[in-house]
Amino acid sequence: MALLQIAEPGQSPQPHQRRLAVGIDLGTTNSLVAALRSGLSEPLPDAQGQVILPSAVRYHADRIDVGQIAKAAASSDPLNTVLSVKRLMGRGLADVKQLGEQLPYRFVGGESHMPFIDTVQGPKSPVEVSADILKALRQRAEETLGGELVGAVITVPAYFDDAQRQATKDAAKLAGLNVLRLLNEPTAAAVAYGLDQHAEGVVAIYDLGGGTFDISILRLTGGVFEVMATGGDSALGGDDFDHAIATWMVEQAGLSADLDPGAQRSLLQAACAAKEALTQADSVEVAHGDWRAELTRQAFDALIEPMVARSLKACRRAVRDSGIEIEEVEAVVMVGGSTRVPRVREAVAELFGRQPLTEIDPDQVVAIGAAIQADTLAGNKRDGEELLLLDVIPLSLGLETMGGLMEKVIPRNTTIPVARAQDFTTYKDGQSAMMIHVLQGERELISDCRSLARFELRGIPAMVAGAAKIRVTFQVDADGLLSVAARELGSGVEASIQVKPSYGLTDGEIARMLKDSFEHAGYDKVARQLREHQVDAERLLEAVQGALDADGERLLDAEERMVIEHQMEELRQLMSGTDGPAIEQQTKRLSQVTDAFAARRLDSTVKAALAGRNLNEIEE
Amino acid sequence: MGTPCHFALFDLKPSFRLDLEQLAARYRELARGVHPDRFADASEREQRLALERSAGLNEAYQTLKSAPKRARYLLAISGHEVPQEVTVHDPEFLLQQMELREELEDLQDSADLAGVATFKRRLKGAQDELNESFAACWNDAAQREQAERLMRRMQFLDKLSYEVRQLEERLDD
C-alpha cells in the first residue's frame, strides 16, 4: 500500500521546514512588517533599505502608490491621497463627519454605514485602504523571506473596540492574509521588551502613536505576559500634536480657518516638521507662505499639555484598575513615535517616579513583538520556555435592559477568552419575541454607550410575564471579538449573532464615554432612578389596562372604574416629566386603588381554575 | 451541571483560605495548556474546544481569586445556592453601611484625598476581619446562617470598595 502523505490545509508536509509567519504593525502614521530570522525578530526592509512604510495610499486612475511616494503627494493631490486611515476604521459616516474639518476627503455613503472616500478609482472604504497598505507589506515579506506566508499577527490598539477590531481583521482578509491573531499593541511591545531584557515583575507600557494612545499594566512571570489592566484613548496621538501646532499657526498668522485641502495638508506637514525638530532644538522657525514665526519648546509644551494630562489620567486609572500601587510598577516602556517628544517622557517619568525605558526603537518594538508571537502561533517551536499572552477586554460589554439602561455582562479588564451568561425574562404576558441589544461602554444609559448589534429572539412560547427564562451568552475570543447567543431555556428556542457592526462611534467617543461616566456619575444615578420609576410605572399601567380590558366590566362598578382610570391618567401625565419621586408616589397610589380589583380577579381565576379541575375530574 | 468543581480544576480541596500566589501560579500553568494560542494551527473543532476550556478556566480563576465570590461559591457547593437578591435582616451591619456611605459622600464633597486613603485602609481592615470570620465558620452546617450573613457583608464591602475606586476617579481631575 502506498504511503500517503497527509497534511492539513496550510500545514507544511515537511515537518522541519520553518513556517513563514510575520508580525504587522498597522499604524496610523507608519506601518512595519517583522519576522523571525535566524532566531532574531527584526523588521523587514524594502528594496531601498527602509523598514518604515508610511501609512499613505494614493489612488491613480490605473495604479495605486503606497508609502513614501504617496505621502509626498499628500498636498499636491489631497483628494486621492489617504493618510491616517486608521482613524476611520470601524467608524460610521455620521461619526466621520463630526471629525469634519480635519479631513480633506470627499466622503460618500455606501450600502453599509461605512464612510467611503471618493477617489479617481471610485469610492474606497477605510477597510480597503488599509488592505492596500497590508498588501504592500505582505508582498515585501514574501519577497524578502522567499515564500508564501502561513499567516500574520496584526496589531491593534488595546483600546480598539469591537468594530475597529473587526474592521482590521476584514482588511487583513481583503489583503489575502491569514490572521493568526489580532494582538494588542502594548502587549506586543511587552513581549519584545520582556524577552529582550529577560524582565520579570510588573511593567507599564506607555504607547503613544500617531493617532491612538494605550496604557497597559502587565505582570511578567516566566514567559507568561498577563495584562492586569489596560486603558487609553483611541483618538489621542501625535496627529493631535500636529493639529495643535497648525491651529496655533493659523491663529498667529491670522489665516482664515477654512483653508483648501492642499493648504491644510502643507500646514500640517509644517507643523509635524516643527514638532520633530523640537525633539532636539529649543526653538524652531515655522513658516506658512510669507508668514514666519518662532515656536519655542516651552510654547509647544504648553500647547500639548492638555493631551499629555489626558494620557496621564488614563495611566492612573489603569494602575487603579490593576489593583496595585503605582510604586509597584518596576519598569515603564515607551512605545510609539510620539514618545520622542521630550515633554511626554518627562511627564511619564514624573508620574511613575522612574526614567522610562527607550532602548528598543519605539517605532519598531510593536512589530518585533508581533513577529515573535506570529512565529509561536505558526507552530514553530521556540528555544526555552514557550510564550503565553493573557490579554483583557478594554471596555465593558453589556445589554440593554428595560428603560434604556445598560447592564454590564462582562466588565472591562476581564481576561479573555471569556464566556458569561445572564438570564432575563419576559415582561409581558404572551410575549413571543425579545430584542437583544448588545452594547459596549462604561456609562449606565445606553444612549451613552456604543451600540454593537441588535438581534431578536423569536418563537418564545406563550407564557405569563416573568415565566420565560432567556439566557444570553457573551463570548469573547482570543482576538477580543465578541459573539452573542440567546436561548429560551424551557423551549430551547435559539438565536445568535457574530457581532459585526457596520458603523461606529464618533471619534473620541469612547474616551468621552469613559470620562463622562465618572464626571456624570451623580447625574447618572438620578437619570437611572428616573428611568427605573418610569419603567415601573409603565409596567403597572400596562397591567392595569390589560386587567380593565379583560375583567373591568364584570368585576367593577362604574364608580370604582372611574377612580382607577383617574389615577391612571394622573400617572400618565407625570410620566412625560422628569420628577422621579412624584412618579414613584403616583405608581404607589395607582397600585393601592387597584388592590381590591386585583384581589377580586385573583379570586375569580382561582374559582375558574377549581371549576376547570372539577370539570376534568368529572370527564375522567 | 456537567462543569467540574473550580477547586478540583486547580487540584485544590474546597477551602476559603487560599494561597493566592500559588493559585496564580497554578492558573498560569493551566492556561498554558488550554489557551487558544496553543491551537492556532489546529482544526476548527479543537480551536473551539480550546476557547471553551480557556474561558471556563478564566471563570474559575476569577471566582476563586475574589474573596466574596469564593465565599458564595463555597456555600453553593457545600449546601445550596444562596439567592442573589434577598431582603437582608442584618440591621446592625446595614446601619454601619449607611454610615460608611455617608462618610464617603463627605469625602467626595471635601475632595479629601488623604481621607480617601485612610478610608481605604479601614475598609481593607474590615474586609480582612470578615474573611477571617467566614473562614472559621463556613464549613460548619450549624453556623450556616452566620456564614451566609458574613458572605453578604463581604459582598457589600466589595461593592463599597468599587465605589471608592470610582470616587478616586472623579477626584482625579
Boltz contact constraints between the chains, C-beta under 6 A:
constraints:
  - contact:
      token1: [A, 180]
      token2: [B, 40]
      max_distance: 6.0
  - contact:
      token1: [A, 224]
      token2: [B, 28]
      max_distance: 6.0
  - contact:
      token1: [A, 316]
      token2: [B, 172]
      max_distance: 6.0
  - contact:
      token1: [A, 320]
      token2: [B, 165]
      max_distance: 6.0
  - contact:
      token1: [A, 377]
      token2: [B, 40]
      max_distance: 6.0
  - contact:
      token1: [A, 379]
      token2: [B, 41]
      max_distance: 6.0
  - contact:
      token1: [A, 388]
      token2: [B, 32]
      max_distance: 6.0
  - contact:
      token1: [A, 415]
      token2: [B, 58]
      max_distance: 6.0
  - contact:
      token1: [A, 417]
      token2: [B, 51]
      max_distance: 6.0
  - contact:
      token1: [A, 417]
      token2: [B, 54]
      max_distance: 6.0
  - contact:
      token1: [A, 417]
      token2: [B, 55]
      max_distance: 6.0
  - contact:
      token1: [A, 418]
      token2: [B, 55]
      max_distance: 6.0
  - contact:
      token1: [A, 418]
      token2: [B, 58]
      max_distance: 6.0
  - contact:
      token1: [A, 419]
      token2: [B, 55]
      max_distance: 6.0
  - contact:
      token1: [A, 477]
      token2: [B, 51]
      max_distance: 6.0
  - contact:
      token1: [A, 478]
      token2: [B, 36]
      max_distance: 6.0
  - contact:
      token1: [A, 518]
      token2: [B, 169]
      max_distance: 6.0
  - contact:
      token1: [A, 518]
      token2: [B, 170]
      max_distance: 6.0
